[in-house]
Structure formats: structure tokens, C-alpha cells
Amino acid sequence: MSSLAAPVGANNVVRMRLNSHTTLATKMALLAALLILLPSAWSRTKYKVLHNFGASGDGTTPLGPPARRKNGVLYGTTFGGGAGQCDCGTVFELTHQADGTWSEDILHNFTAGSDGSNPWGGVIFDRSGNLYGTIDGDLSYAVGGVFELSPGSNGWNMNLIYTGFNGDTGPGVLMDASGDLYGAIGPGEDDAGAIGELSSGNWNYSQLYSFCQEEYCEDGFAPQGPPIWDRHGNLYGTTYYGGLHDCYCGVVFQMSPHGDGTWSYHILHYFGSSATDGERPAAGLVMDADGNLYGNTAFGGAYNQGTIFKFTHTGGRWKESVLYDFPNCAKGCLPGGTMVFDKAGNLYGVSSGGQPDCGGYTCGVVFKMTPQKNGKWKYSVVHAFDGTDGDSPVAVILDSKGDIFGTTSSGGTYNWGVAFEITP
């Protein structure tokens, strides 16, 4: 696979997709290049650290958002740490206690053996309560893959349901109504990566589309989040690289099934198409009830600090509109991490920027985008991290009450990240 460099999540968390021998120390050394900026006033919210990662035997460096079950329990992964000797990561569970605290249980410690190593991206559940996620597979177990954790009478049982090529899988996967899994799975042609499907039951692999190996691949490559569905069964996603030859800034793509197991791949937009267009989407897409697509770019825009964009399907074409150009980093910049809607139609996400005195860097923010009656959107900061309460937010999710949950990849008591809750 070609050497790649693409951010995961937000706050300029730069994760180098290099070769199978890239060490965790190298990746951590490349996590961020952030700016010192002027202070600003932040929204009044109730913020709480649910867990500080990094104690002895605990996981370190979450590189995906948590998943929340109906009982309120949170699940997620850490890229590193754990009880093993290889610093290979964990799958964790956080449970709310009667006294208001949260307790952590480690469901699995990766060992770089038959279970792989270094999970990244979010996790999902099927109807039977089995948990699925993706592994980076660097260090001593040099393959990417998809894992399944199944609850049993003696704990959770690990099964690596797909593996076998020298490169990344994920981050994260998408599930359909039949339990089949979709995402950046498989080597593709010449190890350029692919969008693949794993059929539930036997987990047979099918390649749906292969990205190209050329340096300036027009169809894009290096997706930074799992694709999403529309009501017609089409898949939509973004790539961080590829596209226009004079920009190499990523694309928005659509994949449509033909009913015979084959799919067609279409480019909806080439980023960097104008002087003020966004560049390099570092997250997946989210769709509203009308089928409009929303996302963010880490760079580009009117101020080259990133954008929040919308694509509307009208007249048989997709039209882009920029909802917000990040003007500077004082209230956030360089966004990443897939955004999420609340019931009122507000968008929430994470970015770099924020506090100017965060150990010489800015630690990132959680932001909110509120639609206005005139068709425009209002940007506001929900929370600005200061390092002690987290640094480098990855992404957020919402519960049915509108409470916000998320993770940071660093900061906190041990500087290995936190899980947090924000009550607006």
C-alpha cells in the first residue's frame, strides 16, 4: 500500500497510515501541530470526565467515538495500552453507577496474535449484542482486519472475522438490516484499498470497489469513516486523498447496487474545485431526513482553516453549499470526526483550536451548528478543552435526551485521553 498521512477524528490528530512497521511511538509523535491563539468565551454547559485512560493496565489513546446502548452503557476502543505486553489496545465498557461515577471494564486486551492489534474507529452492535470494529494491525501483527466480540457466560469472546492484507481496515464499519458489514475493507488492486462487504453468517468477503494505486488517483482513496446509507440502498462516503490532480484534496462518492452483487462508483464532488472550496475531509458523512449530506473538511475554505459543508440533490445533480468557514482557531478550526444531528436538527462536531494556554497548544472544542430561519447556520462552541479535561477530541454521539458523549485521544489525568459527557 502507498504511504499515506491522514487525520483521524479531530483537533489535528494526525495518524500516519504508513507501513506495517510503523510504531505507536512514531504515531504519537505525529499527533498534532496546533496553534496558540487568543482566548474566547465559551457556551455554558455541564461537562464531566467519565474516565481518564492510561492507568496501569488500562487502554490508551481512543481513536474513535464511543457507542451507547439503550441501557446507557458506553463501549469503545483504545488504540494502545492494555494488560498485555505489546501495547496493542483494548475494547472497553463504561457503566454509570448509582453514586454518579462511571466504572470501566476491559472486555478485551489485544495481543497481536490471532486477535490482531490496535483498534481504531467506532464500534457497532448487531441485534444479538455482538460488537464489531476494525483494527489497524501495525506493529508485530501487520494486517488490518475486522473483529467481532460476542458476549458469553465467561466474558466476551474475540473472533477476527476478516484479515489478511498489509494495510489498514476502517476506521469503523457499517451494518445493513441483514447484518452484513461494509466499509474500507480489503486490499483492492495492488494494495490500494477497497470498499468491501462481509456477509453475515460465514463472513465471506466481496470487493465492491477498488481504489486505484496512482499517486493522484481521481476516484479518491483513504476513507476516514465508514460509509452511510440512503433510503434506496446507496452508499455515500468521503476520501481524504485523490481527486483533482492540482489539489489531491479528496472526494465525496456514491456507490449504487445493481441487484446482481455488483456496484457502480460515482464521484459527487471533487474537493478543492474552487479557491474557497474545502479540502481533505477527515471524517465521514451524516444525512438528514431529506437526504441531504453534511460533513467537514480539515483544510481549505475562505480562510484555509476548514469548512462545514452540505450537499443537496436537486434537478438530478448534487449541489454543494458551505455552511461555515472556520475563520481562525480561537473558536475552533481544522475540524474532523463525523458530525451528528440532534432531534431539533442541530449539528454537533469537534475540531482543533480553542484554549490558548493548553500546554503550548490548543486542545480542541466541541461545536454546535444551529439552522436559522433565513437558511443560514449559526456556529457556537459548546465546550473548549483545557488539557486537564481532555485534549484532541475524536468525535461525539448524542443520546435521546440530547446529552453529548465523546472521547479525546490525549489529555486528562494521565495524558492518554478521556471519555466525557456534556449536558447542554
JOGIJO-V268717 format. One record per residue. N is the residue number from 1. RES is the residue in three letters. PHI is phi in degrees with one decimal (999 if undefined). OMEGA is omega in whole degrees, -180 to 180 (none if undefined). NEAR is the number of other ideal C-beta (glycine too) atoms within 8 Angstrom. Layout:
n->N res->RES phi->PHI omega->OMEGA near->NEAR
n->N res->RES phi->PHI omega->OMEGA near->NEAR
//
This chain:
n->1 res->MET phi->999 omega->179 near->12
n->2 res->SER phi->-65.4 omega->174 near->7
n->3 res->SER phi->-70.6 omega->-177 near->7
n->4 res->LEU phi->-127.0 omega->175 near->12
n->5 res->ALA phi->-140.4 omega->-175 near->8
n->6 res->ALA phi->-144.1 omega->180 near->13
n->7 res->PRO phi->-76.2 omega->173 near->13
n->8 res->VAL phi->-116.1 omega->-179 near->13
n->9 res->GLY phi->68.6 omega->-173 near->17
n->10 res->ALA phi->-136.4 omega->179 near->20
n->11 res->ASN phi->59.2 omega->180 near->20
n->12 res->ASN phi->57.3 omega->176 near->14
n->13 res->VAL phi->-72.4 omega->-174 near->15
n->14 res->VAL phi->-93.0 omega->-179 near->11
n->15 res->ARG phi->-110.3 omega->-176 near->12
n->16 res->MET phi->-80.2 omega->174 near->10
n->17 res->ARG phi->-89.0 omega->-175 near->11
n->18 res->LEU phi->-103.0 omega->-180 near->10
n->19 res->ASN phi->-98.3 omega->-173 near->7
n->20 res->SER phi->-67.2 omega->-177 near->9
n->21 res->HIS phi->-101.9 omega->178 near->7
n->22 res->THR phi->-64.3 omega->-177 near->9
n->23 res->THR phi->-87.2 omega->176 near->8
n->24 res->LEU phi->-62.3 omega->179 near->11
n->25 res->ALA phi->-61.4 omega->178 near->6
n->26 res->THR phi->-63.8 omega->-180 near->10
n->27 res->LYS phi->-63.4 omega->-180 near->12
n->28 res->MET phi->-66.2 omega->179 near->8
n->29 res->ALA phi->-67.8 omega->-177 near->6
n->30 res->LEU phi->-105.3 omega->-172 near->9
n->31 res->LEU phi->-65.6 omega->-173 near->12
n->32 res->ALA phi->-159.4 omega->168 near->10
n->33 res->ALA phi->-131.8 omega->-169 near->4
n->34 res->LEU phi->-110.4 omega->-172 near->12
n->35 res->LEU phi->-110.6 omega->173 near->9
n->36 res->ILE phi->-91.3 omega->-170 near->7
n->37 res->LEU phi->-135.9 omega->-179 near->11
n->38 res->LEU phi->-72.0 omega->179 near->5
n->39 res->PRO phi->-70.5 omega->179 near->7
n->40 res->SER phi->-151.5 omega->178 near->9
n->41 res->ALA phi->-87.9 omega->-176 near->2
n->42 res->TRP phi->-111.1 omega->179 near->9
n->43 res->SER phi->-62.3 omega->179 near->8
n->44 res->ARG phi->-83.8 omega->178 near->3
n->45 res->THR phi->-140.2 omega->177 near->9
n->46 res->LYS phi->-98.1 omega->-177 near->5
n->47 res->TYR phi->-110.9 omega->-180 near->9
n->48 res->LYS phi->-142.7 omega->172 near->8
n->49 res->VAL phi->-81.5 omega->-180 near->11
n->50 res->LEU phi->-86.3 omega->-179 near->11
n->51 res->HIS phi->-159.2 omega->172 near->9
n->52 res->ASN phi->-99.6 omega->179 near->11
n->53 res->PHE phi->-78.5 omega->172 near->17
n->54 res->GLY phi->114.2 omega->175 near->13
n->55 res->ALA phi->-66.7 omega->-178 near->7
n->56 res->SER phi->-55.3 omega->180 near->3
n->57 res->GLY phi->83.0 omega->-179 near->7
n->58 res->ASP phi->-85.9 omega->175 near->14
n->59 res->GLY phi->-75.5 omega->179 near->16
n->60 res->THR phi->-137.7 omega->171 near->13
n->61 res->THR phi->61.9 omega->171 near->14
n->62 res->PRO phi->-62.7 omega->177 near->16
n->63 res->LEU phi->-123.2 omega->176 near->16
n->64 res->GLY phi->-162.8 omega->178 near->18
n->65 res->PRO phi->-73.3 omega->175 near->14
n->66 res->PRO phi->-75.8 omega->171 near->15
n->67 res->ALA phi->-114.7 omega->-177 near->13
n->68 res->ARG phi->-116.2 omega->175 near->10
n->69 res->ARG phi->-85.8 omega->-177 near->8
n->70 res->LYS phi->-63.5 omega->178 near->3
n->71 res->ASN phi->-80.7 omega->177 near->4
n->72 res->GLY phi->88.8 omega->-180 near->9
n->73 res->VAL phi->-77.2 omega->180 near->10
n->74 res->LEU phi->-103.1 omega->179 near->14
n->75 res->TYR phi->-131.2 omega->178 near->15
n->76 res->GLY phi->-173.2 omega->-179 near->16
n->77 res->THR phi->-130.1 omega->169 near->16
n->78 res->THR phi->-120.6 omega->-177 near->18
n->79 res->PHE phi->-68.5 omega->-178 near->14
n->80 res->GLY phi->-127.6 omega->177 near->13
n->81 res->GLY phi->78.2 omega->-178 near->14
n->82 res->GLY phi->106.3 omega->-175 near->15
n->83 res->ALA phi->-83.3 omega->-180 near->5
n->84 res->GLY phi->-76.1 omega->-178 near->10
n->85 res->GLN phi->-95.4 omega->-172 near->3
n->86 res->CYS phi->-107.9 omega->179 near->10
n->87 res->ASP phi->57.1 omega->-167 near->11
n->88 res->CYS phi->-101.6 omega->175 near->14
n->89 res->GLY phi->100.0 omega->-175 near->16
n->90 res->THR phi->-143.1 omega->161 near->15
n->91 res->VAL phi->-113.1 omega->-174 near->15
n->92 res->PHE phi->-121.0 omega->176 near->13
n->93 res->GLU phi->-131.5 omega->177 near->11
n->94 res->LEU phi->-118.6 omega->-175 near->15
n->95 res->THR phi->-120.5 omega->179 near->10
n->96 res->HIS phi->-76.1 omega->-179 near->8
n->97 res->GLN phi->-97.4 omega->-177 near->8
n->98 res->ALA phi->-63.6 omega->-179 near->3
n->99 res->ASP phi->-86.5 omega->178 near->4
n->100 res->GLY phi->94.6 omega->178 near->5
n->101 res->THR phi->-84.8 omega->177 near->6
n->102 res->TRP phi->-121.6 omega->179 near->11
n->103 res->SER phi->-112.1 omega->-179 near->7
n->104 res->GLU phi->-106.5 omega->169 near->9
n->105 res->ASP phi->-123.5 omega->176 near->7
n->106 res->ILE phi->-88.4 omega->-179 near->14
n->107 res->LEU phi->-81.6 omega->179 near->12
n->108 res->HIS phi->-158.2 omega->171 near->10
n->109 res->ASN phi->-105.1 omega->178 near->10
n->110 res->PHE phi->-71.8 omega->-172 near->16
n->111 res->THR phi->-121.3 omega->-175 near->9
n->112 res->ALA phi->66.6 omega->174 near->12
n->113 res->GLY phi->-100.0 omega->-179 near->5
n->114 res->SER phi->-71.0 omega->179 near->4
n->115 res->ASP phi->-98.7 omega->-180 near->11
n->116 res->GLY phi->77.2 omega->-176 near->14
n->117 res->SER phi->-160.6 omega->169 near->16
n->118 res->ASN phi->60.9 omega->177 near->15
n->119 res->PRO phi->-70.8 omega->177 near->17
n->120 res->TRP phi->-149.0 omega->-175 near->14
n->121 res->GLY phi->86.6 omega->-180 near->16
n->122 res->GLY phi->-80.1 omega->177 near->13
n->123 res->VAL phi->-116.9 omega->177 near->14
n->124 res->ILE phi->-133.4 omega->179 near->12
n->125 res->PHE phi->-120.0 omega->169 near->11
n->126 res->ASP phi->-95.5 omega->-176 near->10
n->127 res->ARG phi->-67.0 omega->-179 near->5
n->128 res->SER phi->-90.3 omega->179 near->5
n->129 res->GLY phi->89.4 omega->175 near->8
n->130 res->ASN phi->-77.4 omega->-175 near->10
n->131 res->LEU phi->-110.4 omega->-177 near->15
n->132 res->TYR phi->-130.4 omega->177 near->14
n->133 res->GLY phi->-160.8 omega->-177 near->18
n->134 res->THR phi->-122.6 omega->178 near->17
n->135 res->ILE phi->-116.3 omega->176 near->18
n->136 res->ASP phi->-74.6 omega->174 near->13
n->137 res->GLY phi->78.9 omega->176 near->16
n->138 res->ASP phi->-78.0 omega->-178 near->13
n->139 res->LEU phi->63.2 omega->-170 near->12
n->140 res->SER phi->-82.2 omega->179 near->6
n->141 res->TYR phi->-118.7 omega->-163 near->10
n->142 res->ALA phi->-87.4 omega->173 near->9
n->143 res->VAL phi->-140.3 omega->169 near->12
n->144 res->GLY phi->-90.8 omega->-179 near->12
n->145 res->GLY phi->-173.7 omega->178 near->14
n->146 res->VAL phi->-121.1 omega->-179 near->18
n->147 res->PHE phi->-116.6 omega->175 near->15
n->148 res->GLU phi->-125.9 omega->172 near->11
n->149 res->LEU phi->-114.0 omega->-177 near->15
n->150 res->SER phi->-115.0 omega->179 near->11
n->151 res->PRO phi->-69.9 omega->178 near->7
n->152 res->GLY phi->-138.3 omega->-177 near->7
n->153 res->SER phi->-67.1 omega->-179 near->2
n->154 res->ASN phi->-114.1 omega->-180 near->3
n->155 res->GLY phi->111.7 omega->-177 near->5
n->156 res->TRP phi->-98.2 omega->-177 near->11
n->157 res->ASN phi->-104.7 omega->-177 near->8
n->158 res->MET phi->-93.0 omega->175 near->9
n->159 res->ASN phi->-140.8 omega->176 near->8
n->160 res->LEU phi->-84.6 omega->-169 near->13
n->161 res->ILE phi->-85.0 omega->174 near->9
n->162 res->TYR phi->-150.7 omega->175 near->11
n->163 res->THR phi->-162.7 omega->170 near->10
n->164 res->GLY phi->127.6 omega->174 near->6
n->165 res->PHE phi->-138.5 omega->-172 near->9
n->166 res->ASN phi->-88.1 omega->-180 near->9
n->167 res->GLY phi->172.1 omega->-175 near->13
n->168 res->ASP phi->-78.0 omega->165 near->11
n->169 res->THR phi->-124.0 omega->179 near->15
n->170 res->GLY phi->97.7 omega->13 near->17
n->171 res->PRO phi->-81.9 omega->176 near->13
n->172 res->GLY phi->81.9 omega->178 near->15
n->173 res->VAL phi->-134.9 omega->178 near->16
n->174 res->LEU phi->-116.1 omega->-180 near->13
n->175 res->MET phi->-117.9 omega->174 near->10
n->176 res->ASP phi->-96.5 omega->-175 near->8
n->177 res->ALA phi->-65.6 omega->180 near->3
n->178 res->SER phi->-90.0 omega->-179 near->5
n->179 res->GLY phi->91.2 omega->176 near->10
n->180 res->ASP phi->-74.2 omega->-177 near->10
n->181 res->LEU phi->-109.9 omega->-179 near->13
n->182 res->TYR phi->-133.2 omega->175 near->16
n->183 res->GLY phi->159.7 omega->176 near->16
n->184 res->ALA phi->-75.7 omega->-174 near->12
n->185 res->ILE phi->-130.7 omega->174 near->16
n->186 res->GLY phi->101.9 omega->-174 near->12
n->187 res->PRO phi->-76.7 omega->-173 near->12
n->188 res->GLY phi->68.4 omega->179 near->11
n->189 res->GLU phi->-77.0 omega->178 near->8
n->190 res->ASP phi->58.8 omega->178 near->5
n->191 res->ASP phi->59.4 omega->179 near->11
n->192 res->ALA phi->-87.8 omega->-179 near->15
n->193 res->GLY phi->94.2 omega->-175 near->15
n->194 res->ALA phi->-154.4 omega->164 near->15
n->195 res->ILE phi->-92.8 omega->-175 near->17
n->196 res->GLY phi->-131.0 omega->179 near->13
n->197 res->GLU phi->-127.3 omega->172 near->10
n->198 res->LEU phi->-113.9 omega->-177 near->16
n->199 res->SER phi->-79.7 omega->-178 near->9
n->200 res->SER phi->-63.0 omega->-179 near->9
n->201 res->GLY phi->99.7 omega->179 near->5
n->202 res->ASN phi->-106.6 omega->179 near->4
n->203 res->TRP phi->57.1 omega->174 near->9
n->204 res->ASN phi->-68.4 omega->-177 near->6
n->205 res->TYR phi->-97.1 omega->173 near->10
n->206 res->SER phi->-128.6 omega->175 near->9
n->207 res->GLN phi->-83.9 omega->180 near->10
n->208 res->LEU phi->-92.8 omega->178 near->10
n->209 res->TYR phi->-161.5 omega->178 near->9
n->210 res->SER phi->-107.1 omega->172 near->10
n->211 res->PHE phi->-74.0 omega->-177 near->14
n->212 res->CYS phi->-88.8 omega->-174 near->10
n->213 res->GLN phi->-97.9 omega->-176 near->9
n->214 res->GLU phi->-63.0 omega->-176 near->5
n->215 res->GLU phi->-60.9 omega->179 near->4
n->216 res->TYR phi->-113.4 omega->-174 near->7
n->217 res->CYS phi->-71.1 omega->-176 near->13
n->218 res->GLU phi->-65.4 omega->-177 near->10
n->219 res->ASP phi->-81.2 omega->179 near->11
n->220 res->GLY phi->84.7 omega->171 near->15
n->221 res->PHE phi->-164.1 omega->-176 near->13
n->222 res->ALA phi->69.7 omega->173 near->12
n->223 res->PRO phi->-62.1 omega->-178 near->15
n->224 res->GLN phi->-111.2 omega->176 near->15
n->225 res->GLY phi->-172.6 omega->178 near->13
n->226 res->PRO phi->-67.6 omega->177 near->16
n->227 res->PRO phi->-70.7 omega->178 near->15
n->228 res->ILE phi->-126.4 omega->179 near->12
n->229 res->TRP phi->-94.5 omega->158 near->10
n->230 res->ASP phi->-109.0 omega->-175 near->9
n->231 res->ARG phi->-70.7 omega->-179 near->5
n->232 res->HIS phi->-99.4 omega->179 near->4
n->233 res->GLY phi->87.9 omega->175 near->7
n->234 res->ASN phi->-83.8 omega->177 near->10
n->235 res->LEU phi->-106.2 omega->178 near->13
n->236 res->TYR phi->-131.7 omega->178 near->15
n->237 res->GLY phi->-163.2 omega->179 near->15
n->238 res->THR phi->-129.2 omega->170 near->16
n->239 res->THR phi->-125.5 omega->-179 near->16
n->240 res->TYR phi->-79.3 omega->-177 near->13
n->241 res->TYR phi->-117.4 omega->177 near->13
n->242 res->GLY phi->83.8 omega->-180 near->14
n->243 res->GLY phi->100.4 omega->-177 near->15
n->244 res->LEU phi->-63.4 omega->-175 near->11
n->245 res->HIS phi->-65.1 omega->-177 near->6
n->246 res->ASP phi->-92.2 omega->-180 near->5
n->247 res->CYS phi->-135.4 omega->179 near->10
n->248 res->TYR phi->63.4 omega->-165 near->10
n->249 res->CYS phi->-105.1 omega->177 near->15
n->250 res->GLY phi->96.3 omega->-177 near->15
n->251 res->VAL phi->-142.4 omega->162 near->14
n->252 res->VAL phi->-106.7 omega->-177 near->16
n->253 res->PHE phi->-124.7 omega->174 near->14
n->254 res->GLN phi->-126.9 omega->174 near->10
n->255 res->MET phi->-122.7 omega->-175 near->16
n->256 res->SER phi->-119.7 omega->179 near->10
n->257 res->PRO phi->-79.5 omega->179 near->8
n->258 res->HIS phi->-103.0 omega->179 near->8
n->259 res->GLY phi->91.0 omega->179 near->3
n->260 res->ASP phi->-112.5 omega->-179 near->4
n->261 res->GLY phi->94.4 omega->178 near->4
n->262 res->THR phi->-97.3 omega->-179 near->6
n->263 res->TRP phi->-132.9 omega->172 near->11
n->264 res->SER phi->-108.9 omega->-176 near->7
n->265 res->TYR phi->-115.2 omega->-179 near->10
n->266 res->HIS phi->-128.4 omega->173 near->8
n->267 res->ILE phi->-90.9 omega->177 near->12
n->268 res->LEU phi->-88.5 omega->-178 near->11
n->269 res->HIS phi->-161.7 omega->170 near->10
n->270 res->TYR phi->-100.7 omega->177 near->10
n->271 res->PHE phi->-69.7 omega->-175 near->18
n->272 res->GLY phi->81.6 omega->-177 near->15
n->273 res->SER phi->-72.3 omega->176 near->7
n->274 res->SER phi->-141.7 omega->-177 near->5
n->275 res->ALA phi->-64.6 omega->-177 near->3
n->276 res->THR phi->-113.3 omega->178 near->8
n->277 res->ASP phi->-74.2 omega->176 near->14
n->278 res->GLY phi->-69.4 omega->-180 near->16
n->279 res->GLU phi->-138.1 omega->172 near->13
n->280 res->ARG phi->64.6 omega->175 near->14
n->281 res->PRO phi->-67.7 omega->-176 near->15
n->282 res->ALA phi->-104.5 omega->-178 near->16
n->283 res->ALA phi->-159.8 omega->176 near->17
n->284 res->GLY phi->-83.4 omega->-178 near->14
n->285 res->LEU phi->-106.0 omega->172 near->14
n->286 res->VAL phi->-132.5 omega->-175 near->13
n->287 res->MET phi->-120.2 omega->176 near->10
n->288 res->ASP phi->-90.0 omega->-176 near->9
n->289 res->ALA phi->-64.8 omega->180 near->3
n->290 res->ASP phi->-90.4 omega->179 near->4
n->291 res->GLY phi->86.9 omega->176 near->9
n->292 res->ASN phi->-77.2 omega->-178 near->10
n->293 res->LEU phi->-104.9 omega->179 near->13
n->294 res->TYR phi->-131.8 omega->177 near->14
n->295 res->GLY phi->-168.9 omega->179 near->15
n->296 res->ASN phi->-140.6 omega->175 near->16
n->297 res->THR phi->-117.1 omega->-177 near->18
n->298 res->ALA phi->-73.7 omega->-177 near->13
n->299 res->PHE phi->-136.9 omega->178 near->12
n->300 res->GLY phi->77.4 omega->-176 near->14
n->301 res->GLY phi->91.4 omega->-176 near->16
n->302 res->ALA phi->-62.6 omega->-177 near->7
n->303 res->TYR phi->-117.2 omega->-178 near->8
n->304 res->ASN phi->59.7 omega->178 near->6
n->305 res->GLN phi->-115.0 omega->180 near->12
n->306 res->GLY phi->103.7 omega->-177 near->16
n->307 res->THR phi->-140.2 omega->164 near->15
n->308 res->ILE phi->-116.4 omega->-172 near->17
n->309 res->PHE phi->-123.3 omega->177 near->13
n->310 res->LYS phi->-137.8 omega->174 near->11
n->311 res->PHE phi->-119.5 omega->-179 near->14
n->312 res->THR phi->-113.4 omega->-179 near->8
n->313 res->HIS phi->-94.0 omega->-179 near->9
n->314 res->THR phi->-137.8 omega->177 near->6
n->315 res->GLY phi->60.5 omega->180 near->3
n->316 res->GLY phi->79.1 omega->-180 near->4
n->317 res->ARG phi->-128.1 omega->175 near->6
n->318 res->TRP phi->-100.2 omega->-179 near->10
n->319 res->LYS phi->-114.0 omega->179 near->8
n->320 res->GLU phi->-90.6 omega->168 near->9
n->321 res->SER phi->-133.6 omega->178 near->8
n->322 res->VAL phi->-91.3 omega->-179 near->14
n->323 res->LEU phi->-80.8 omega->-178 near->11
n->324 res->TYR phi->-158.2 omega->169 near->9
n->325 res->ASP phi->-102.7 omega->177 near->11
n->326 res->PHE phi->-67.4 omega->-173 near->16
n->327 res->PRO phi->-80.3 omega->178 near->6
n->328 res->ASN phi->-162.8 omega->-174 near->10
n->329 res->CYS phi->-93.8 omega->-177 near->15
n->330 res->ALA phi->-62.0 omega->178 near->10
n->331 res->LYS phi->-116.1 omega->179 near->11
n->332 res->GLY phi->114.0 omega->178 near->14
n->333 res->CYS phi->-167.3 omega->176 near->12
n->334 res->LEU phi->50.4 omega->-174 near->15
n->335 res->PRO phi->-70.5 omega->175 near->20
n->336 res->GLY phi->-162.0 omega->-178 near->19
n->337 res->GLY phi->85.2 omega->-179 near->15
n->338 res->THR phi->-65.3 omega->-179 near->12
n->339 res->MET phi->-79.8 omega->-177 near->14
n->340 res->VAL phi->-144.9 omega->177 near->11
n->341 res->PHE phi->-92.1 omega->166 near->11
n->342 res->ASP phi->-98.0 omega->-176 near->9
n->343 res->LYS phi->-66.0 omega->-179 near->5
n->344 res->ALA phi->-86.2 omega->180 near->4
n->345 res->GLY phi->90.7 omega->175 near->7
n->346 res->ASN phi->-81.4 omega->178 near->10
n->347 res->LEU phi->-104.1 omega->176 near->12
n->348 res->TYR phi->-124.0 omega->178 near->15
n->349 res->GLY phi->-158.9 omega->-178 near->18
n->350 res->VAL phi->-132.5 omega->179 near->17
n->351 res->SER phi->-154.5 omega->170 near->18
n->352 res->SER phi->-78.5 omega->179 near->18
n->353 res->GLY phi->83.1 omega->177 near->18
n->354 res->GLY phi->107.8 omega->-173 near->17
n->355 res->GLN phi->-58.8 omega->-178 near->11
n->356 res->PRO phi->-81.8 omega->-173 near->9
n->357 res->ASP phi->-112.8 omega->-176 near->6
n->358 res->CYS phi->-94.6 omega->178 near->13
n->359 res->GLY phi->62.2 omega->-178 near->7
n->360 res->GLY phi->88.4 omega->179 near->4
n->361 res->TYR phi->-130.0 omega->169 near->10
n->362 res->THR phi->-98.7 omega->-167 near->15
n->363 res->CYS phi->-101.1 omega->177 near->17
n->364 res->GLY phi->101.5 omega->-179 near->19
n->365 res->VAL phi->-139.1 omega->162 near->16
n->366 res->VAL phi->-101.9 omega->-177 near->15
n->367 res->PHE phi->-120.2 omega->180 near->15
n->368 res->LYS phi->-131.8 omega->174 near->12
n->369 res->MET phi->-115.7 omega->-176 near->15
n->370 res->THR phi->-111.8 omega->179 near->8
n->371 res->PRO phi->-69.6 omega->-180 near->8
n->372 res->GLN phi->-106.9 omega->-177 near->8
n->373 res->LYS phi->-64.1 omega->-179 near->3
n->374 res->ASN phi->-84.5 omega->179 near->4
n->375 res->GLY phi->91.0 omega->178 near->5
n->376 res->LYS phi->-86.3 omega->-179 near->7
n->377 res->TRP phi->-125.2 omega->179 near->11
n->378 res->LYS phi->-106.8 omega->180 near->7
n->379 res->TYR phi->-97.1 omega->175 near->10
n->380 res->SER phi->-147.1 omega->178 near->8
n->381 res->VAL phi->-92.5 omega->178 near->14
n->382 res->VAL phi->-86.6 omega->179 near->14
n->383 res->HIS phi->-154.0 omega->174 near->11
n->384 res->ALA phi->-113.0 omega->-179 near->11
n->385 res->PHE phi->-78.2 omega->-179 near->17
n->386 res->ASP phi->-120.3 omega->179 near->9
n->387 res->GLY phi->97.0 omega->178 near->11
n->388 res->THR phi->-69.8 omega->180 near->6
n->389 res->ASP phi->-103.0 omega->-179 near->11
n->390 res->GLY phi->126.5 omega->-178 near->16
n->391 res->ASP phi->-152.4 omega->179 near->17
n->392 res->SER phi->67.6 omega->178 near->20
n->393 res->PRO phi->-64.5 omega->-175 near->19
n->394 res->VAL phi->-94.6 omega->179 near->17
n->395 res->ALA phi->-175.2 omega->-180 near->17
n->396 res->VAL phi->-129.1 omega->171 near->15
n->397 res->ILE phi->-130.4 omega->178 near->12
n->398 res->LEU phi->-125.7 omega->170 near->11
n->399 res->ASP phi->-95.4 omega->-175 near->9
n->400 res->SER phi->-66.5 omega->179 near->3
n->401 res->LYS phi->-90.5 omega->-178 near->4
n->402 res->GLY phi->91.3 omega->175 near->9
n->403 res->ASP phi->-70.4 omega->-174 near->10
n->404 res->ILE phi->-105.9 omega->176 near->14
n->405 res->PHE phi->-125.3 omega->180 near->16
n->406 res->GLY phi->-166.8 omega->178 near->16
n->407 res->THR phi->-134.3 omega->169 near->15
n->408 res->THR phi->-121.1 omega->-177 near->18
n->409 res->SER phi->-86.0 omega->177 near->16
n->410 res->SER phi->-151.4 omega->-177 near->12
n->411 res->GLY phi->79.1 omega->-176 near->14
n->412 res->GLY phi->88.0 omega->-174 near->17
n->413 res->THR phi->-57.4 omega->-175 near->6
n->414 res->TYR phi->-106.8 omega->-179 near->9
n->415 res->ASN phi->64.0 omega->176 near->8
n->416 res->TRP phi->-117.6 omega->176 near->14
n->417 res->GLY phi->102.7 omega->-180 near->19
n->418 res->VAL phi->-140.2 omega->163 near->14
n->419 res->ALA phi->-107.8 omega->-173 near->16
n->420 res->PHE phi->-137.3 omega->174 near->14
n->421 res->GLU phi->-132.4 omega->175 near->9
n->422 res->ILE phi->-123.7 omega->176 near->16
n->423 res->THR phi->-105.5 omega->-177 near->8
n->424 res->PRO phi->-63.1 omega->none near->7
//
